[in-house]
Amino acid sequence: MRITSTSCICPVLVCLCFVQRCYGAAHHGSIKVTRNQTKHVEGETEVHHRPKRGWVWNQFFVLEEHMGPDPQYVGKLHSNSDKGDGSVKYILTGEGAGTIFIIDDTTGDIHSTKSLDREQKTHYVLHAQAIDRRTNKPLEPESEFIIKVQDINDNAPKFTDGPYIVTVPEMSEMGTSVLQVTATDADDPTYGNSARVVYSILQGQPYFSVDPKTGVIRTALHNMDREAREHYSVVIQAKDMAGQVGGLSGSTTVNITLTDVNDNPPRFPQKHYQLYVPESAQVGSAVGKIKANDADTGSNADMKYTIINGDGSGVFSISTDKETREGILSLKKPLNYEKKKSYTLNIEGANTHVDFRFSHLGPFKDVTMLKIIVGDVDEPPLFTMPSYVMEVYENAKIGTAVGTVTAQDPDTANSLVRYFIDHNTEEDRYFTIDASTGTIKTAKIFDREETPWYNITVAASEIDNPGLVSHVPVGIRILDINDNPPELAREYDVVVCENVKPGQVIQTITATDKDNSANGARFHFSLDEGLSLNPNFTLRDNEDNTASILTRRRRYSRTTQDIYYLPVLISDGGVPPLSSSSTLTIRVCACERDGRVRTCHAEAFLSSAGLSTGALIAILLCVVILLAIVVLFITLRRSKKEPLIISEEDVRENVVTYDDEGGGEEDTEAFDITALRNPSAAEELKYRRDVRPEVKPLPRHHPSSSLDSIDVQEFIKQRLAEADLDPSVPPYDSLQTYAYEGHRSEAGSISSLDSATTHSDQDYNYLGDWGPEFKKLAELYGEVESERTT
């Protein structure tokens, strides 16, 4: 077993190990002592020798990046069997053998022919062997050793993530951590200081500092103000060899931005402002803007404006534009230069997000004074009312005065005003207006029942400046006069029954009036006084705008008179009262006892003694249905077919169909197959009776005793032979089929077909206990039992 440790095996070899280590160190290699081994050679057995010293090599060292003209010496292989006479041949195999590493096969010297880079490959694994040059037999076992590439400082530190972008809040405490940077060195960190990196700051002082070992960047000043300087560019250097002279270095840039905090209160640029607003400004419109400056950004600069006092707080309002952070001044009420020429407002602008860490820098609000000057504007005439409502009676003469509108010039000049109507609709043409006085008059005769209301628009303009026009809506109501008489509310269909009693109400009527309730709320009903007393009907005023028609005699006859006419006089309560006459048509009808009308036509009496039309139609329909049934019955009887079998003897080519079903297993008379099961039970041979034979039948050759000895198969053969030899069997192409089922079973049959020779002993009385559903079945089986008993 090979020992991979570089320590000696036992104390006896301590001195030898020391000598070998010193020798190997002088030749960039080290010696390893282990038990000597011999590989298996084909056809030979394994040979174990006494352990030899100084053959198995652990590792050599070779410097990377060798740039000399000659190959670099690596080390020397030597065997104790080598006497220096050249009889020993050294062989080198493994990684890079023959290409990177070459060996002198006589001396065992190993050289490197190429420049090596440790960062690409740190070591090479090779195998050495010593053989006899003459016999090619191994003198030493194959030994594995390593050539390690020794590092030199040929790689500068690198920042793989740079350049960096980072932020830190302004006004941070000194020493606040900003970022940690890390540089990597590809050199061997276990060998020397080639990969030992220290950090330093090349640019960015005195604002920032860096920890030389960890690379943590920190703020180096108190209260760094973003408003003074926002961006910083810091250059960090990483140097290997622990920062010593001759070390390699790399650098990166860290871009640091100070983020904003609310450390600046808002400030108005001026303490006093003045704003001009014309008196013609519309209510709700924006009339001006104001803004307080805030050096902060984002939400730290959000502002809210308010009017804290001033005589214009009820006339103006202020809101905040979140995008521009401006105060928008709007008009709440109309301005009038003639009444008030100026207003004063105190406006406050305050931050909405306050950082209490910096409250000592506040207060975070500011106040300014705004003076608003109202400008005089030549305004259009102003009506004394925002709208007018006037009234005029219907049927008034053309030119009747309806009312007057008034407008004045609000300016100090007080110019004269001219009036006119905007003829935009047809209704505007029904009225005229006096251009100087504003008096509105009718231009047509109005009917309230046709149009009760009119809407027009009156305009007013200054004579000196006709372009300034104002408008006002005017509603004109048409008042009612009693110019429409009352009339019946609808056409009434009044019916009186023949069997009516005197004083019975046959109809209740009501009236309507096109005039309004003031001229038609109360109606009076009466019969025409100019006519004689009506002997048939009378009228009663119910004093609730309805009237009742009553009968005055007992019976009415359609044959005598089927229609009556009753004039009714209706008057209203208007001034002056108006009346109208209407005639009610009353029909005489035949009614049921409960008062329902049966018929009102006089010609119906012609068939009163007979049947009604509906009854006649029903009788006629029944007669037609009976005739159709009789015809169908006769047709079915005539269409019946003659029976297929005329006589019992004639069965030639006839098919008889029986649609009856057997009586079940208890039916013993339907069919007896005893003849087929036992030929001895067959009757005497019968010939066909449908034809008369022309020749004598063949004599029988089978006595009854022989029938007992033959089976069914012989019986069928005999019948077949008789059928073939019988000349009197028409038709001659008919087919007779006999089926043979085989010999009888010893176990017998479980079929009920043999039940004809035996009687069942089963008692069917239990069927009566099964309920009404099995009543019929119990009766049937009960009858069978009774017959059997009898």
C-alpha positions in Angstrom: 0.0 0.0 0.0 1.3 3.4 -1.0 1.7 6.0 1.8 0.6 9.5 0.5 1.9 11.4 3.5 5.3 13.1 3.3 6.2 11.9 6.8 8.7 9.0 7.3 7.4 5.4 8.0 9.5 4.6 11.0 12.2 6.3 13.2 14.9 4.3 11.5 14.2 6.2 8.2 14.2 9.7 9.8 17.7 10.6 8.7 17.1 9.3 5.2 13.8 11.3 4.9 15.6 14.4 6.0 18.3 13.9 3.4 15.7 13.2 0.7 13.6 16.3 1.6 16.7 18.5 1.4 17.7 17.0 -1.9 14.2 17.3 -3.3 13.8 20.9 -2.2 17.1 21.8 -3.9 15.7 20.3 -7.1 12.1 21.7 -6.8 10.9 18.3 -5.8 10.2 16.2 -2.7 10.8 12.5 -2.1 8.3 10.0 -0.8 9.2 6.6 0.7 6.8 3.7 0.4 6.8 0.0 0.0 8.2 -1.2 -3.3 5.7 -2.8 -5.6 6.1 -4.6 -8.9 3.3 -4.7 -11.5 2.1 -7.9 -12.9 3.8 -8.9 -16.1 1.9 -11.2 -18.4 3.0 -14.8 -17.8 4.7 -14.0 -14.5 3.6 -14.0 -10.9 3.6 -11.0 -8.6 7.0 -10.5 -7.0 7.3 -8.6 -3.7 10.6 -7.0 -2.9 12.0 -5.3 0.1 10.9 -1.7 0.2 13.3 0.6 -1.6 14.1 4.1 -0.7 14.0 7.1 -2.9 12.1 6.0 -5.9 8.4 7.0 -5.4 8.1 10.8 -5.9 5.4 12.9 -4.4 5.5 16.2 -6.2 7.7 18.8 -8.0 7.2 22.5 -8.4 7.5 24.6 -11.5 7.1 28.4 -11.7 4.3 29.7 -13.9 4.9 32.2 -16.7 8.5 31.2 -17.4 9.8 33.3 -20.2 13.4 32.1 -20.5 14.9 30.8 -23.8 15.7 27.4 -22.3 13.3 24.8 -20.9 12.7 25.2 -17.2 14.3 22.6 -15.0 11.6 20.8 -12.9 13.4 17.9 -11.1 15.2 14.6 -11.4 14.1 11.0 -11.2 16.6 8.5 -9.8 16.6 4.8 -9.0 18.9 3.0 -6.7 19.4 0.5 -9.5 21.0 3.2 -11.6 24.8 2.8 -11.5 25.4 5.6 -13.9 26.3 3.2 -16.8 23.2 4.1 -18.8 21.6 0.7 -18.4 18.5 2.3 -16.7 15.9 3.9 -18.9 13.5 6.4 -17.4 10.0 6.7 -18.8 7.5 9.6 -18.2 3.8 9.3 -18.9 0.6 11.2 -17.9 -0.7 14.8 -18.3 1.6 16.9 -20.5 4.2 14.1 -20.9 6.1 14.5 -24.1 4.5 17.9 -24.9 4.9 20.1 -21.8 7.2 18.0 -19.8 10.1 16.0 -21.3 12.5 13.7 -19.5 16.1 12.6 -20.2 15.7 8.8 -20.2 19.3 8.3 -19.2 19.7 10.9 -16.4 16.0 11.2 -15.3 16.1 15.1 -15.5 12.6 16.6 -16.2 12.2 19.9 -18.0 9.2 22.1 -18.8 9.2 23.2 -22.5 6.2 25.7 -22.3 5.2 28.6 -20.2 2.5 27.5 -17.8 -0.4 29.5 -16.3 -1.5 28.4 -12.8 -4.9 30.1 -13.2 -5.6 27.8 -16.1 -4.2 24.6 -14.5 -2.8 24.3 -11.1 -1.1 20.9 -11.3 -0.3 17.9 -13.5 -0.4 14.2 -12.6 2.4 12.1 -14.2 3.8 8.6 -13.8 7.4 7.6 -13.7 9.0 4.2 -14.4 12.6 2.8 -14.6 13.3 -0.2 -16.8 16.3 -2.1 -17.9 17.4 -0.7 -21.2 18.6 -4.0 -22.5 15.7 -6.3 -21.4 12.9 -3.7 -21.1 12.1 -5.2 -17.8 10.9 -2.9 -15.0 13.5 -2.2 -12.4 11.2 0.0 -10.4 7.4 0.0 -10.1 5.4 2.7 -11.8 5.2 5.7 -9.5 2.7 8.6 -9.6 3.8 12.1 -8.8 2.5 15.6 -9.2 4.1 18.6 -10.8 2.5 21.7 -9.1 2.5 25.0 -10.9 3.9 27.6 -8.4 2.0 30.9 -8.4 3.6 34.3 -9.2 1.8 37.6 -8.8 0.6 38.0 -12.4 -3.1 38.9 -11.9 -4.4 42.3 -10.7 -7.5 42.5 -8.5 -10.8 43.0 -10.4 -14.2 44.4 -9.4 -16.6 42.1 -11.2 -19.8 44.0 -10.4 -18.6 47.6 -11.1 -19.3 50.3 -11.9 -21.8 50.7 -9.0 -24.8 53.0 -8.6 -26.1 53.5 -5.1 -28.1 56.0 -3.1 -28.0 57.3 0.4 -30.4 59.7 2.2 -29.2 63.2 2.6 -28.5 64.5 6.1 -27.3 61.1 7.1 -25.0 60.6 10.1 -21.3 60.4 9.5 -20.2 56.8 9.1 -23.4 55.7 7.5 -22.8 52.6 5.4 -23.3 53.2 1.7 -22.0 50.1 -0.1 -19.5 47.2 0.2 -17.3 46.6 -2.8 -15.4 43.4 -3.4 -12.4 42.7 -5.6 -11.2 39.3 -6.6 -7.6 38.2 -7.4 -7.0 35.1 -9.5 -3.7 34.4 -7.9 -3.2 31.7 -5.3 -4.5 32.9 -2.0 -2.5 30.2 -0.1 0.9 31.2 -1.5 2.4 34.5 -0.4 0.5 37.8 -0.6 -0.3 37.6 -4.3 -4.1 37.5 -3.6 -4.2 39.6 -0.4 -6.1 42.7 -1.4 -6.5 46.1 0.4 -8.9 48.9 -0.5 -8.3 52.6 -0.7 -10.2 55.6 -2.1 -8.7 57.5 -5.0 -11.6 60.0 -5.5 -14.4 61.1 -3.4 -12.7 62.5 -0.3 -13.5 64.1 2.1 -17.2 63.0 1.6 -16.7 59.3 1.7 -14.2 56.7 3.1 -13.6 53.0 2.5 -12.5 50.3 4.9 -9.1 48.9 3.6 -10.0 45.3 4.6 -13.7 44.9 4.0 -14.3 47.4 1.2 -17.3 49.1 3.0 -17.9 52.6 1.8 -19.2 55.1 4.4 -20.1 58.7 4.6 -17.3 60.9 6.0 -19.2 64.2 6.6 -22.1 65.2 8.7 -25.4 66.4 7.2 -24.6 66.2 3.5 -27.2 68.3 1.8 -28.8 67.1 -1.5 -29.9 70.6 -2.4 -26.2 71.7 -2.2 -24.8 68.7 -4.2 -26.7 65.6 -5.3 -24.3 63.3 -7.2 -20.9 62.1 -6.2 -18.4 59.9 -8.2 -16.2 57.8 -5.9 -13.2 55.8 -7.2 -12.1 52.8 -5.1 -8.8 51.0 -5.7 -8.0 47.4 -4.8 -4.3 46.5 -4.6 -2.7 43.0 -3.9 0.5 42.1 -2.1 -1.2 43.7 0.9 -0.7 47.1 -0.7 3.1 46.8 -0.8 5.2 48.4 -3.5 5.1 46.3 -6.6 1.6 44.9 -6.1 -0.9 45.0 -8.8 -4.1 47.1 -8.5 -7.6 47.5 -10.0 -10.2 50.2 -9.5 -13.9 50.8 -9.9 -16.3 53.8 -9.8 -19.1 54.1 -7.4 -21.8 56.7 -8.4 -23.5 57.8 -5.2 -26.7 59.9 -5.3 -28.2 61.6 -2.2 -31.9 61.0 -1.9 -34.2 63.7 -0.7 -35.7 64.1 2.7 -38.1 66.8 3.8 -35.6 69.2 5.3 -36.7 72.4 3.4 -39.9 74.2 4.3 -42.0 75.8 1.5 -41.4 79.5 0.9 -43.4 82.0 -1.2 -41.1 84.1 -3.4 -43.0 87.3 -2.3 -44.9 88.3 0.7 -47.4 90.4 -1.2 -49.2 89.6 -4.5 -51.7 91.5 -6.6 -54.2 89.9 -9.0 -56.6 91.5 -11.5 -59.9 89.8 -12.0 -62.6 91.3 -14.3 -66.1 91.4 -12.9 -67.4 89.4 -15.9 -65.5 86.3 -14.7 -67.8 83.3 -14.5 -68.5 81.6 -11.2 -66.5 78.4 -10.8 -63.8 79.5 -13.2 -60.1 79.7 -12.3 -59.0 83.4 -12.0 -55.4 83.0 -10.9 -52.5 80.8 -9.7 -50.0 81.1 -6.9 -47.0 78.8 -5.9 -44.7 78.4 -2.9 -41.3 77.0 -3.7 -39.9 73.9 -2.0 -36.3 72.8 -2.6 -37.3 69.2 -1.9 -38.6 66.8 -4.5 -41.3 64.1 -4.7 -43.7 63.7 -1.9 -41.5 65.9 0.3 -42.5 68.8 -1.8 -46.3 68.1 -1.8 -48.2 71.2 -0.9 -51.6 72.2 0.3 -53.0 75.8 -0.1 -55.7 77.3 2.1 -57.2 80.7 2.6 -56.8 81.4 6.3 -58.5 84.8 6.5 -59.4 87.9 4.5 -62.6 89.7 3.3 -62.6 87.6 0.1 -62.7 84.1 1.7 -66.4 83.9 0.9 -66.0 85.0 -2.7 -62.9 83.0 -3.7 -61.7 79.4 -3.1 -58.3 77.8 -3.6 -57.3 74.3 -4.5 -54.0 72.5 -5.1 -52.8 71.1 -8.5 -50.9 67.9 -7.5 -48.9 67.9 -10.7 -47.6 71.5 -10.7 -48.0 72.0 -6.9 -49.7 75.3 -7.6 -52.6 76.9 -5.8 -55.5 77.5 -8.2 -57.7 80.4 -7.2 -61.4 80.1 -8.3 -64.5 82.3 -8.1 -67.3 81.2 -5.8 -69.6 84.2 -6.2 -70.1 86.7 -9.0 -68.1 89.9 -8.9 -69.6 93.4 -9.1 -67.3 96.3 -9.7 -70.0 98.8 -8.8 -70.4 97.2 -5.3 -66.8 96.2 -4.3 -63.7 97.0 -6.2 -61.1 94.9 -4.3 -60.5 91.9 -2.0 -57.7 90.8 0.3 -56.7 87.2 0.9 -54.1 85.5 3.2 -53.0 82.3 1.6 -51.0 79.6 3.4 -48.9 76.9 1.7 -47.9 73.9 3.9 -46.2 70.6 3.3 -48.4 67.6 3.6 -45.6 65.1 4.6 -43.4 66.4 7.5 -40.4 64.6 8.8 -40.2 65.2 12.5 -36.5 64.6 12.6 -36.1 67.9 10.9 -38.8 69.8 12.7 -36.2 72.1 14.1 -35.7 73.4 10.6 -39.4 74.5 10.3 -42.1 75.5 10.4 -42.8 73.7 7.2 -45.4 76.3 5.9 -45.5 79.9 4.7 -48.1 82.6 4.4 -48.5 85.4 1.8 -51.0 88.1 1.2 -53.0 88.4 -2.1 -54.9 91.5 -3.1 -57.5 91.0 -5.8 -58.5 94.0 -8.0 -61.9 93.8 -9.6 -61.9 95.2 -13.1 -64.8 97.2 -14.5 -66.4 95.6 -17.6 -69.1 96.9 -19.8 -71.8 94.3 -18.9 -75.0 93.4 -20.7 -78.3 94.6 -19.2 -79.4 92.8 -16.0 -83.0 91.7 -15.6 -84.7 92.4 -12.3 -85.7 88.8 -12.0 -84.0 85.5 -13.1 -87.3 84.4 -14.7 -90.9 85.6 -15.1 -94.3 83.9 -14.9 -97.3 85.7 -16.4 -101.0 84.9 -17.0 -103.6 85.7 -19.6 -107.2 84.5 -20.1 -108.1 82.3 -23.0 -110.1 83.9 -25.8 -108.5 87.3 -24.9 -108.4 89.8 -27.8 -105.2 90.2 -29.8 -103.0 92.9 -28.3 -104.0 92.2 -24.7 -101.2 93.0 -22.3 -99.8 90.0 -20.6 -97.0 91.5 -18.4 -93.8 93.5 -18.4 -90.1 92.6 -18.0 -87.5 95.1 -16.8 -83.7 95.2 -17.3 -81.1 97.8 -16.4 -77.5 98.5 -17.4 -75.5 97.6 -14.3 -72.6 99.9 -15.4 -72.3 103.4 -14.1 -73.2 104.7 -17.6 -76.7 103.3 -17.2 -77.4 103.1 -20.9 -80.9 102.7 -22.3 -82.1 99.1 -22.9 -83.9 97.7 -25.9 -86.2 94.5 -25.6 -87.0 91.9 -28.2 -88.2 88.3 -28.3 -86.0 85.5 -29.7 -88.2 83.9 -32.4 -86.5 80.5 -32.1 -89.8 78.5 -31.8 -93.3 78.8 -33.1 -94.5 79.8 -29.6 -92.4 82.9 -29.7 -94.5 84.2 -32.6 -97.7 84.2 -30.5 -96.5 87.2 -28.5 -95.0 90.7 -29.1 -93.0 93.0 -26.9 -92.6 96.7 -26.7 -88.9 97.4 -27.4 -88.8 100.4 -25.0 -91.1 99.4 -22.1 -90.7 95.5 -22.2 -94.5 95.0 -22.2 -95.6 91.6 -23.6 -98.8 91.4 -25.6 -100.8 88.6 -27.3 -100.6 88.1 -31.0 -103.3 85.5 -31.3 -106.4 84.2 -29.5 -105.6 81.3 -27.2 -107.5 78.2 -26.3 -106.6 76.8 -22.9 -108.0 73.4 -23.7 -105.6 73.3 -26.7 -102.4 74.7 -25.1 -102.4 75.7 -21.4 -98.8 77.0 -21.2 -96.3 78.9 -23.4 -92.5 79.5 -22.8 -90.8 82.3 -24.6 -87.3 84.0 -24.2 -87.0 87.7 -23.9 -83.6 89.4 -24.7 -82.4 92.8 -23.7 -79.4 94.8 -25.1 -77.9 98.2 -24.6 -78.7 100.7 -27.3 -75.1 102.0 -27.3 -73.6 98.5 -27.5 -76.1 96.0 -29.1 -73.6 93.2 -28.9 -74.1 92.9 -25.1 -77.3 90.9 -24.8 -78.8 89.1 -21.8 -81.8 86.7 -21.8 -84.5 85.8 -19.4 -87.1 82.9 -19.7 -90.8 83.9 -19.5 -93.6 81.4 -18.8 -97.1 82.4 -19.8 -100.0 80.5 -18.3 -103.4 80.6 -20.2 -106.2 81.0 -17.7 -109.5 79.2 -18.1 -112.9 80.6 -18.7 -116.1 78.6 -18.9 -116.4 78.2 -22.6 -117.0 74.4 -22.8 -120.4 72.8 -21.9 -120.3 69.5 -20.0 -121.0 66.3 -21.9 -121.4 62.6 -21.1 -118.1 60.9 -20.2 -118.6 58.2 -22.8 -121.2 56.5 -25.0 -123.4 54.4 -22.7 -125.1 51.1 -23.8 -128.1 51.1 -21.5 -130.1 47.8 -21.2 -133.4 47.2 -19.5 -134.6 43.7 -18.8 -138.2 42.7 -19.7 -138.8 41.4 -16.2 -137.5 44.5 -14.4 -139.2 46.0 -11.4 -140.3 49.7 -11.0 -137.7 52.0 -9.5 -134.8 49.8 -10.4 -131.5 51.5 -11.4 -130.5 50.3 -14.8 -127.5 52.7 -15.5 -125.3 55.2 -13.7 -124.0 58.0 -15.9 -121.3 60.7 -15.4 -120.2 63.8 -17.2 -116.9 65.5 -18.2 -116.0 69.1 -18.9 -112.9 70.3 -20.9 -112.7 73.4 -18.6 -110.7 73.1 -15.4 -112.3 72.3 -12.0 -113.0 76.0 -11.2 -115.6 76.1 -14.1 -116.8 72.5 -14.2 -116.4 70.8 -10.8 -120.1 70.4 -10.1 -122.5 68.9 -12.7 -126.3 68.9 -12.5 -128.4 66.2 -14.3 -132.1 66.4 -15.2 -134.6 65.4 -17.9 -135.6 67.9 -20.5 -138.3 70.0 -18.9 -139.7 71.0 -22.3 -140.9 67.4 -22.9 -143.8 65.7 -21.3 -143.3 63.3 -18.4 -141.6 60.2 -19.5 -143.8 57.2 -18.4 -141.1 54.6 -18.9 -137.9 56.0 -17.2 -136.8 58.8 -14.8 -133.5 60.3 -13.7 -132.1 60.9 -10.3 -129.2 63.4 -9.7 -126.8 61.7 -7.1 -125.1 65.1 -6.4 -121.7 63.6 -6.8 -121.3 64.4 -10.5 -123.2 61.2 -11.4 -126.9 60.4 -12.1 -128.9 57.2 -12.1 -131.5 56.0 -14.7 -134.4 54.3 -13.1 -137.5 52.4 -14.5 -141.0 53.7 -13.9 -143.1 50.6 -14.7 -142.9 46.8 -14.2 -142.5 45.0 -17.5 -141.1 45.8 -20.9 -141.7 43.8 -24.1 -139.4 43.6 -27.0 -142.2 42.6 -29.3 -144.0 45.8 -28.4 -140.9 48.2 -28.4 -137.3 47.2 -28.2 -135.6 50.6 -28.1 -136.3 53.7 -26.0 -134.7 57.2 -26.2 -134.1 59.3 -23.0 -132.9 63.0 -23.4 -130.7 64.1 -20.5 -129.8 67.7 -19.7 -126.3 68.3 -18.1 -125.2 71.8 -16.7 -122.0 72.8 -15.0 -121.3 75.2 -12.1 -119.2 77.8 -14.0 -119.8 81.5 -14.5 -121.8 81.8 -16.6 -123.1 78.2 -16.4 -123.2 76.1 -19.5 -125.4 73.1 -20.4 -125.8 70.5 -23.0 -128.3 67.8 -23.9 -127.5 64.2 -24.6 -129.8 61.3 -25.6 -129.4 57.9 -24.0 -130.5 54.8 -26.1 -132.1 52.1 -23.9 -132.5 48.6 -25.4 -135.0 46.1 -24.1 -133.5 42.6 -23.6 -134.4 39.2 -22.3 -132.6 38.4 -19.1 -132.0 35.6 -16.7 -133.4 35.6 -13.2 -130.0 36.8 -11.9 -130.1 39.8 -14.3 -127.7 38.5 -16.9 -128.7 39.5 -20.4 -129.8 36.5 -22.6 -130.7 38.2 -25.8 -131.7 41.6 -27.1 -132.8 40.7 -30.7 -136.5 40.6 -31.4 -136.2 38.0 -34.1 -135.1 35.4 -31.5 -138.8 35.0 -30.6 -139.5 33.2 -33.8 -137.7 30.1 -32.5 -138.5 30.5 -28.9 -140.9 27.5 -28.9 -138.3 25.3 -30.6 -134.6 24.6 -30.1 -131.8 27.1 -30.3 -129.4 27.1 -33.2 -126.6 25.7 -31.0 -128.8 22.8 -30.0 -129.8 22.0 -33.6 -126.1 22.0 -34.6 -125.2 19.6 -31.8 -128.1 17.2 -32.7 -127.1 17.3 -36.4 -123.5 16.5 -35.5 -124.5 13.5 -33.4 -126.7 12.1 -36.3 -123.7 12.4 -38.7 -121.4 10.5 -36.3 -124.0 7.7 -35.8 -124.4 7.3 -39.6 -120.6 7.2 -40.0 -120.4 4.4 -37.4 -123.1 2.3 -39.1 -121.4 2.6 -42.5 -118.1 1.6 -41.1 -119.7 -1.4 -39.4 -121.3 -2.6 -42.6 -118.2 -2.1 -44.6 -116.2 -4.2 -42.1 -118.7 -7.1 -42.2 -118.7 -7.2 -46.0 -114.9 -7.1 -46.1 -114.5 -10.3 -44.0 -112.7 -13.0 -45.8 -114.0 -16.5 -46.3 -112.4 -19.2 -44.1 -109.4 -20.9 -45.7 -110.6 -24.4 -44.9 -113.9 -25.1 -46.5 -114.4 -28.6 -45.2 -112.7 -30.7 -42.7 -111.5 -33.0 -45.4 -110.0 -30.4 -47.7 -106.7 -29.4 -46.3 -104.7 -29.0 -49.5 -102.3 -26.2 -49.5 -104.3 -24.4 -46.9 -102.9 -22.6 -43.9 -105.0 -22.4 -40.8 -104.1 -19.8 -38.3 -105.0 -20.2 -34.6 -104.5 -17.2 -32.4 -105.4 -18.8 -29.2 -102.9 -19.7 -26.6 -102.8 -22.9 -24.6 -104.1 -23.2 -21.1 -100.6 -23.5 -19.7 -99.1 -26.5 -18.1 -102.5 -27.7 -16.9 -103.8 -27.9 -20.5 -103.7 -31.7 -21.2 -105.9 -31.7 -24.3 -103.9 -29.4 -26.6 -101.5 -31.9 -28.0 -100.4 -35.4 -27.1 -97.0 -36.4 -28.3 -97.2 -39.9 -26.8 -97.2 -41.2 -30.3 -93.8 -39.7 -31.0 -92.3 -40.8 -27.7 -93.7 -44.4 -27.9 -94.6 -45.7 -31.4 -96.6 -48.5 -29.8 -99.2 -45.9 -28.7 -99.7 -44.6 -32.2 -103.0 -45.1 -33.9 -103.5 -47.2 -37.0 -102.0 -45.6 -40.1 -104.4 -43.2 -41.6 -104.4 -42.1 -45.1 -105.2 -38.6 -46.4 -108.9 -37.8 -46.5 -108.7 -34.9 -48.8 -108.4 -37.0 -52.0 -109.8 -40.3 -53.0 -107.0 -42.9 -53.7 -107.0 -44.5 -57.1 -105.2 -47.6 -56.0 -105.6 -49.8 -53.1 -103.4 -49.0 -50.1 -100.6 -51.2 -49.3 -101.3 -54.0 -46.9 -100.0 -53.6 -43.4 -97.1 -55.8 -42.6 -96.6 -54.8 -39.0 -98.8 -56.3 -36.4 -99.4 -54.5 -33.1 -96.9 -56.7 -31.4 -94.1 -55.5 -33.7 -94.9 -51.9 -32.9 -93.8 -52.5 -29.3 -90.4 -53.5 -30.4 -89.4 -50.7 -32.8 -88.3 -47.3 -31.7 -89.2 -43.8 -33.0 -86.5 -43.8 -35.7 -87.9 -47.0 -37.3 -91.3 -45.5 -37.0 -90.3 -42.4 -38.9 -88.6 -44.4 -41.6 -91.8 -46.4 -42.1 -93.9 -43.3 -42.4 -91.4 -41.9 -44.9 -91.5 -45.0 -47.0 -95.3 -45.1 -47.0 -95.4 -41.4 -48.0 -93.0 -42.1 -50.9 -95.0 -45.1 -52.1 -98.4 -43.6 -51.8 -99.4 -42.3 -55.3 -102.4 -40.4 -54.0 -100.6 -37.8 -52.1 -100.8 -34.4 -53.9 -98.9 -32.1 -54.3 -96.0 -34.2 -55.3 -93.5 -31.6 -54.4 -94.6 -31.1 -50.9 -92.2 -31.6 -48.0 -93.0 -33.7 -44.9 -90.6 -33.2 -42.0 -90.1 -35.8 -39.2 -87.9 -35.0 -36.3 -86.1 -37.6 -34.2 -85.1 -36.7 -30.7 -83.4 -39.9 -29.7 -84.0 -42.6 -27.1 -85.9 -41.8 -24.0 -83.9 -40.7 -20.9 -83.8 -43.0 -18.0 -84.4 -40.1 -15.7 -87.7 -39.2 -17.4 -88.9 -35.8 -18.5 -89.5 -32.8 -16.4 -91.9 -31.3 -18.9 -95.6 -30.8 -18.2 -96.5 -32.3 -21.5 -97.0 -35.7 -20.0 -99.3 -34.3 -17.4 -102.2 -35.6 -19.5 -101.8 -39.1 -18.0 -101.3 -37.9 -14.4 -103.1 -35.6 -12.1 -101.4 -33.1 -9.9 -101.8 -33.4 -6.2 -100.8 -29.8 -5.6 -103.2 -27.7 -3.6 -103.9 -24.3 -5.1 -106.0 -22.9 -2.3 -103.2 -20.7 -1.1 -103.7 -18.5 -4.2 -106.7 -17.0 -2.4 -104.5 -15.7 0.3 -102.4 -13.6 -2.1 -104.8 -10.7 -2.4 -107.2 -9.3 -5.0 -104.5 -9.3 -7.7 -104.6 -13.2 -7.8 -108.4 -13.6 -7.3 -109.0 -14.6 -10.9 -106.1 -17.1 -10.9 -107.4 -18.7 -7.7 -110.9 -19.0 -9.2 -109.5 -20.7 -12.3 -107.4 -23.3 -10.4 -110.2 -23.8 -8.0 -112.5 -24.8 -10.9 -109.9 -27.2 -12.2 -109.6 -28.9 -8.8 -113.4 -29.1 -8.5 -113.6 -30.8 -11.9 -110.9 -33.2 -11.0 -112.6 -34.0 -7.7 -115.9 -34.6 -9.5 
